[in-house]
Each structure stands twice: as C-alpha cells, then as structure tokens.
Amino acid sequence: MQVPSPKDDLNYISLTQVTQILMKKILLVSIIALILVLTALVCYMRYAKLKEKPSEIKMLNLLLYLLQLRKLQLSYRGLFFG
C-alpha cells in the first residue's frame, strides 16, 4: 500500500505559502499603521494651527520626523522582501 504524501492532503500548506501569507499580513498591518500615523499627524497639525501658528522650526522638525518614519518603513520592508 502506498503512503499518501502530505501534498495530497487538501489542508497541506507549504512553508513558502505560509511565509507569503505572513508577509502580506505584515505589509497590510504596516500600511494600516502608516495611515493611522498620518491621520494623527494631520489632526495634530490642524489642532496646532487652531491653537497657534507653528513656527518654521517646528515644521522642519516635523518633516525630518516624517522622513525618518519613511526610512524606517523602507528598512522594515527590506527585511521581509529582500
């Protein structure tokens, strides 16, 4: 009698499929987190505009912070997608 291989089982998922699913979920979560951070940033900027006009130094610091977030996201993506 022949022993059935795991690939014959309908519930069998290869390691590459599991890895692809995990990478897609991680990418989705990171995109959602980025959207939430940007939304919070826009809300904060509107609040700051109502409270007082932000100075050029504050805006420069904010832009530098956004660039650092972008670099972090790209390096995070590079870890999983090579």
Chimera marker file (.cmm) of the C-alpha trace (Angstrom):
<marker_set name="trace">
<marker id="1" x="0.000" y="0.000" z="0.000" r="1" g="1" b="0" radius="0.5"/>
<marker id="2" x="1.262" y="3.447" z="-0.891" r="1" g="1" b="0" radius="0.5"/>
<marker id="3" x="1.560" y="6.045" z="1.864" r="1" g="1" b="0" radius="0.5"/>
<marker id="4" x="-0.122" y="9.333" z="0.854" r="1" g="1" b="0" radius="0.5"/>
<marker id="5" x="2.187" y="12.311" z="0.725" r="1" g="1" b="0" radius="0.5"/>
<marker id="6" x="1.354" y="15.494" z="2.629" r="1" g="1" b="0" radius="0.5"/>
<marker id="7" x="0.852" y="17.269" z="-0.706" r="1" g="1" b="0" radius="0.5"/>
<marker id="8" x="-2.164" y="15.033" z="-1.401" r="1" g="1" b="0" radius="0.5"/>
<marker id="9" x="-3.859" y="16.401" z="1.704" r="1" g="1" b="0" radius="0.5"/>
<marker id="10" x="-6.154" y="19.341" z="0.929" r="1" g="1" b="0" radius="0.5"/>
<marker id="11" x="-5.148" y="21.087" z="4.170" r="1" g="1" b="0" radius="0.5"/>
<marker id="12" x="-1.438" y="20.983" z="3.297" r="1" g="1" b="0" radius="0.5"/>
<marker id="13" x="0.234" y="24.396" z="3.060" r="1" g="1" b="0" radius="0.5"/>
<marker id="14" x="3.869" y="24.682" z="2.073" r="1" g="1" b="0" radius="0.5"/>
<marker id="15" x="6.317" y="26.799" z="4.032" r="1" g="1" b="0" radius="0.5"/>
<marker id="16" x="6.621" y="29.297" z="1.189" r="1" g="1" b="0" radius="0.5"/>
<marker id="17" x="2.844" y="29.750" z="1.156" r="1" g="1" b="0" radius="0.5"/>
<marker id="18" x="2.851" y="30.360" z="4.919" r="1" g="1" b="0" radius="0.5"/>
<marker id="19" x="5.692" y="32.864" z="4.501" r="1" g="1" b="0" radius="0.5"/>
<marker id="20" x="3.858" y="34.676" z="1.704" r="1" g="1" b="0" radius="0.5"/>
<marker id="21" x="0.678" y="34.879" z="3.778" r="1" g="1" b="0" radius="0.5"/>
<marker id="22" x="2.607" y="36.242" z="6.773" r="1" g="1" b="0" radius="0.5"/>
<marker id="23" x="4.433" y="38.820" z="4.645" r="1" g="1" b="0" radius="0.5"/>
<marker id="24" x="1.151" y="40.021" z="3.134" r="1" g="1" b="0" radius="0.5"/>
<marker id="25" x="-0.393" y="40.354" z="6.582" r="1" g="1" b="0" radius="0.5"/>
<marker id="26" x="2.654" y="42.210" z="7.932" r="1" g="1" b="0" radius="0.5"/>
<marker id="27" x="2.598" y="44.553" z="4.934" r="1" g="1" b="0" radius="0.5"/>
<marker id="28" x="-1.118" y="45.179" z="5.432" r="1" g="1" b="0" radius="0.5"/>
<marker id="29" x="-0.631" y="45.931" z="9.134" r="1" g="1" b="0" radius="0.5"/>
<marker id="30" x="2.271" y="48.295" z="8.395" r="1" g="1" b="0" radius="0.5"/>
<marker id="31" x="0.212" y="50.147" z="5.763" r="1" g="1" b="0" radius="0.5"/>
<marker id="32" x="-2.691" y="50.500" z="8.206" r="1" g="1" b="0" radius="0.5"/>
<marker id="33" x="-0.296" y="51.743" z="10.906" r="1" g="1" b="0" radius="0.5"/>
<marker id="34" x="1.191" y="54.273" z="8.486" r="1" g="1" b="0" radius="0.5"/>
<marker id="35" x="-2.285" y="55.540" z="7.574" r="1" g="1" b="0" radius="0.5"/>
<marker id="36" x="-3.160" y="55.898" z="11.261" r="1" g="1" b="0" radius="0.5"/>
<marker id="37" x="0.063" y="57.785" z="11.987" r="1" g="1" b="0" radius="0.5"/>
<marker id="38" x="-0.510" y="60.146" z="9.068" r="1" g="1" b="0" radius="0.5"/>
<marker id="39" x="-4.119" y="60.715" z="10.139" r="1" g="1" b="0" radius="0.5"/>
<marker id="40" x="-2.998" y="61.523" z="13.678" r="1" g="1" b="0" radius="0.5"/>
<marker id="41" x="-0.366" y="63.863" z="12.265" r="1" g="1" b="0" radius="0.5"/>
<marker id="42" x="-2.920" y="65.731" z="10.157" r="1" g="1" b="0" radius="0.5"/>
<marker id="43" x="-5.239" y="66.041" z="13.169" r="1" g="1" b="0" radius="0.5"/>
<marker id="44" x="-2.363" y="67.327" z="15.294" r="1" g="1" b="0" radius="0.5"/>
<marker id="45" x="-1.386" y="69.878" z="12.654" r="1" g="1" b="0" radius="0.5"/>
<marker id="46" x="-4.973" y="71.142" z="12.457" r="1" g="1" b="0" radius="0.5"/>
<marker id="47" x="-5.116" y="71.373" z="16.254" r="1" g="1" b="0" radius="0.5"/>
<marker id="48" x="-1.785" y="73.207" z="16.368" r="1" g="1" b="0" radius="0.5"/>
<marker id="49" x="-2.970" y="75.597" z="13.662" r="1" g="1" b="0" radius="0.5"/>
<marker id="50" x="-6.055" y="76.416" z="15.722" r="1" g="1" b="0" radius="0.5"/>
<marker id="51" x="-4.019" y="76.867" z="18.882" r="1" g="1" b="0" radius="0.5"/>
<marker id="52" x="-1.124" y="78.834" z="17.417" r="1" g="1" b="0" radius="0.5"/>
<marker id="53" x="0.710" y="79.103" z="14.148" r="1" g="1" b="0" radius="0.5"/>
<marker id="54" x="3.575" y="76.587" z="14.068" r="1" g="1" b="0" radius="0.5"/>
<marker id="55" x="6.988" y="78.087" z="13.610" r="1" g="1" b="0" radius="0.5"/>
<marker id="56" x="9.331" y="77.115" z="10.794" r="1" g="1" b="0" radius="0.5"/>
<marker id="57" x="11.470" y="75.147" z="13.228" r="1" g="1" b="0" radius="0.5"/>
<marker id="58" x="8.502" y="73.023" z="14.291" r="1" g="1" b="0" radius="0.5"/>
<marker id="59" x="7.618" y="72.352" z="10.658" r="1" g="1" b="0" radius="0.5"/>
<marker id="60" x="11.208" y="71.412" z="9.849" r="1" g="1" b="0" radius="0.5"/>
<marker id="61" x="11.306" y="69.014" z="12.798" r="1" g="1" b="0" radius="0.5"/>
<marker id="62" x="8.022" y="67.523" z="11.639" r="1" g="1" b="0" radius="0.5"/>
<marker id="63" x="9.342" y="66.983" z="8.107" r="1" g="1" b="0" radius="0.5"/>
<marker id="64" x="12.507" y="65.369" z="9.456" r="1" g="1" b="0" radius="0.5"/>
<marker id="65" x="10.385" y="63.077" z="11.613" r="1" g="1" b="0" radius="0.5"/>
<marker id="66" x="8.313" y="62.031" z="8.574" r="1" g="1" b="0" radius="0.5"/>
<marker id="67" x="11.479" y="61.273" z="6.615" r="1" g="1" b="0" radius="0.5"/>
<marker id="68" x="12.740" y="59.103" z="9.466" r="1" g="1" b="0" radius="0.5"/>
<marker id="69" x="9.423" y="57.219" z="9.503" r="1" g="1" b="0" radius="0.5"/>
<marker id="70" x="9.699" y="56.619" z="5.753" r="1" g="1" b="0" radius="0.5"/>
<marker id="71" x="13.267" y="55.310" z="6.094" r="1" g="1" b="0" radius="0.5"/>
<marker id="72" x="12.130" y="53.026" z="8.916" r="1" g="1" b="0" radius="0.5"/>
<marker id="73" x="9.278" y="51.692" z="6.805" r="1" g="1" b="0" radius="0.5"/>
<marker id="74" x="11.591" y="51.028" z="3.851" r="1" g="1" b="0" radius="0.5"/>
<marker id="75" x="14.145" y="49.223" z="6.021" r="1" g="1" b="0" radius="0.5"/>
<marker id="76" x="11.328" y="47.227" z="7.659" r="1" g="1" b="0" radius="0.5"/>
<marker id="77" x="10.024" y="46.234" z="4.232" r="1" g="1" b="0" radius="0.5"/>
<marker id="78" x="13.556" y="45.310" z="3.122" r="1" g="1" b="0" radius="0.5"/>
<marker id="79" x="13.849" y="42.785" z="5.935" r="1" g="1" b="0" radius="0.5"/>
<marker id="80" x="10.941" y="40.731" z="4.627" r="1" g="1" b="0" radius="0.5"/>
<marker id="81" x="11.093" y="41.272" z="0.881" r="1" g="1" b="0" radius="0.5"/>
<marker id="82" x="14.829" y="41.134" z="0.386" r="1" g="1" b="0" radius="0.5"/>
<link id1="1" id2="2" r="1" g="1" b="0" radius="0.2"/>
<link id1="2" id2="3" r="1" g="1" b="0" radius="0.2"/>
<link id1="3" id2="4" r="1" g="1" b="0" radius="0.2"/>
<link id1="4" id2="5" r="1" g="1" b="0" radius="0.2"/>
<link id1="5" id2="6" r="1" g="1" b="0" radius="0.2"/>
<link id1="6" id2="7" r="1" g="1" b="0" radius="0.2"/>
<link id1="7" id2="8" r="1" g="1" b="0" radius="0.2"/>
<link id1="8" id2="9" r="1" g="1" b="0" radius="0.2"/>
<link id1="9" id2="10" r="1" g="1" b="0" radius="0.2"/>
<link id1="10" id2="11" r="1" g="1" b="0" radius="0.2"/>
<link id1="11" id2="12" r="1" g="1" b="0" radius="0.2"/>
<link id1="12" id2="13" r="1" g="1" b="0" radius="0.2"/>
<link id1="13" id2="14" r="1" g="1" b="0" radius="0.2"/>
<link id1="14" id2="15" r="1" g="1" b="0" radius="0.2"/>
<link id1="15" id2="16" r="1" g="1" b="0" radius="0.2"/>
<link id1="16" id2="17" r="1" g="1" b="0" radius="0.2"/>
<link id1="17" id2="18" r="1" g="1" b="0" radius="0.2"/>
<link id1="18" id2="19" r="1" g="1" b="0" radius="0.2"/>
<link id1="19" id2="20" r="1" g="1" b="0" radius="0.2"/>
<link id1="20" id2="21" r="1" g="1" b="0" radius="0.2"/>
<link id1="21" id2="22" r="1" g="1" b="0" radius="0.2"/>
<link id1="22" id2="23" r="1" g="1" b="0" radius="0.2"/>
<link id1="23" id2="24" r="1" g="1" b="0" radius="0.2"/>
<link id1="24" id2="25" r="1" g="1" b="0" radius="0.2"/>
<link id1="25" id2="26" r="1" g="1" b="0" radius="0.2"/>
<link id1="26" id2="27" r="1" g="1" b="0" radius="0.2"/>
<link id1="27" id2="28" r="1" g="1" b="0" radius="0.2"/>
<link id1="28" id2="29" r="1" g="1" b="0" radius="0.2"/>
<link id1="29" id2="30" r="1" g="1" b="0" radius="0.2"/>
<link id1="30" id2="31" r="1" g="1" b="0" radius="0.2"/>
<link id1="31" id2="32" r="1" g="1" b="0" radius="0.2"/>
<link id1="32" id2="33" r="1" g="1" b="0" radius="0.2"/>
<link id1="33" id2="34" r="1" g="1" b="0" radius="0.2"/>
<link id1="34" id2="35" r="1" g="1" b="0" radius="0.2"/>
<link id1="35" id2="36" r="1" g="1" b="0" radius="0.2"/>
<link id1="36" id2="37" r="1" g="1" b="0" radius="0.2"/>
<link id1="37" id2="38" r="1" g="1" b="0" radius="0.2"/>
<link id1="38" id2="39" r="1" g="1" b="0" radius="0.2"/>
<link id1="39" id2="40" r="1" g="1" b="0" radius="0.2"/>
<link id1="40" id2="41" r="1" g="1" b="0" radius="0.2"/>
<link id1="41" id2="42" r="1" g="1" b="0" radius="0.2"/>
<link id1="42" id2="43" r="1" g="1" b="0" radius="0.2"/>
<link id1="43" id2="44" r="1" g="1" b="0" radius="0.2"/>
<link id1="44" id2="45" r="1" g="1" b="0" radius="0.2"/>
<link id1="45" id2="46" r="1" g="1" b="0" radius="0.2"/>
<link id1="46" id2="47" r="1" g="1" b="0" radius="0.2"/>
<link id1="47" id2="48" r="1" g="1" b="0" radius="0.2"/>
<link id1="48" id2="49" r="1" g="1" b="0" radius="0.2"/>
<link id1="49" id2="50" r="1" g="1" b="0" radius="0.2"/>
<link id1="50" id2="51" r="1" g="1" b="0" radius="0.2"/>
<link id1="51" id2="52" r="1" g="1" b="0" radius="0.2"/>
<link id1="52" id2="53" r="1" g="1" b="0" radius="0.2"/>
<link id1="53" id2="54" r="1" g="1" b="0" radius="0.2"/>
<link id1="54" id2="55" r="1" g="1" b="0" radius="0.2"/>
<link id1="55" id2="56" r="1" g="1" b="0" radius="0.2"/>
<link id1="56" id2="57" r="1" g="1" b="0" radius="0.2"/>
<link id1="57" id2="58" r="1" g="1" b="0" radius="0.2"/>
<link id1="58" id2="59" r="1" g="1" b="0" radius="0.2"/>
<link id1="59" id2="60" r="1" g="1" b="0" radius="0.2"/>
<link id1="60" id2="61" r="1" g="1" b="0" radius="0.2"/>
<link id1="61" id2="62" r="1" g="1" b="0" radius="0.2"/>
<link id1="62" id2="63" r="1" g="1" b="0" radius="0.2"/>
<link id1="63" id2="64" r="1" g="1" b="0" radius="0.2"/>
<link id1="64" id2="65" r="1" g="1" b="0" radius="0.2"/>
<link id1="65" id2="66" r="1" g="1" b="0" radius="0.2"/>
<link id1="66" id2="67" r="1" g="1" b="0" radius="0.2"/>
<link id1="67" id2="68" r="1" g="1" b="0" radius="0.2"/>
<link id1="68" id2="69" r="1" g="1" b="0" radius="0.2"/>
<link id1="69" id2="70" r="1" g="1" b="0" radius="0.2"/>
<link id1="70" id2="71" r="1" g="1" b="0" radius="0.2"/>
<link id1="71" id2="72" r="1" g="1" b="0" radius="0.2"/>
<link id1="72" id2="73" r="1" g="1" b="0" radius="0.2"/>
<link id1="73" id2="74" r="1" g="1" b="0" radius="0.2"/>
<link id1="74" id2="75" r="1" g="1" b="0" radius="0.2"/>
<link id1="75" id2="76" r="1" g="1" b="0" radius="0.2"/>
<link id1="76" id2="77" r="1" g="1" b="0" radius="0.2"/>
<link id1="77" id2="78" r="1" g="1" b="0" radius="0.2"/>
<link id1="78" id2="79" r="1" g="1" b="0" radius="0.2"/>
<link id1="79" id2="80" r="1" g="1" b="0" radius="0.2"/>
<link id1="80" id2="81" r="1" g="1" b="0" radius="0.2"/>
<link id1="81" id2="82" r="1" g="1" b="0" radius="0.2"/>
</marker_set>
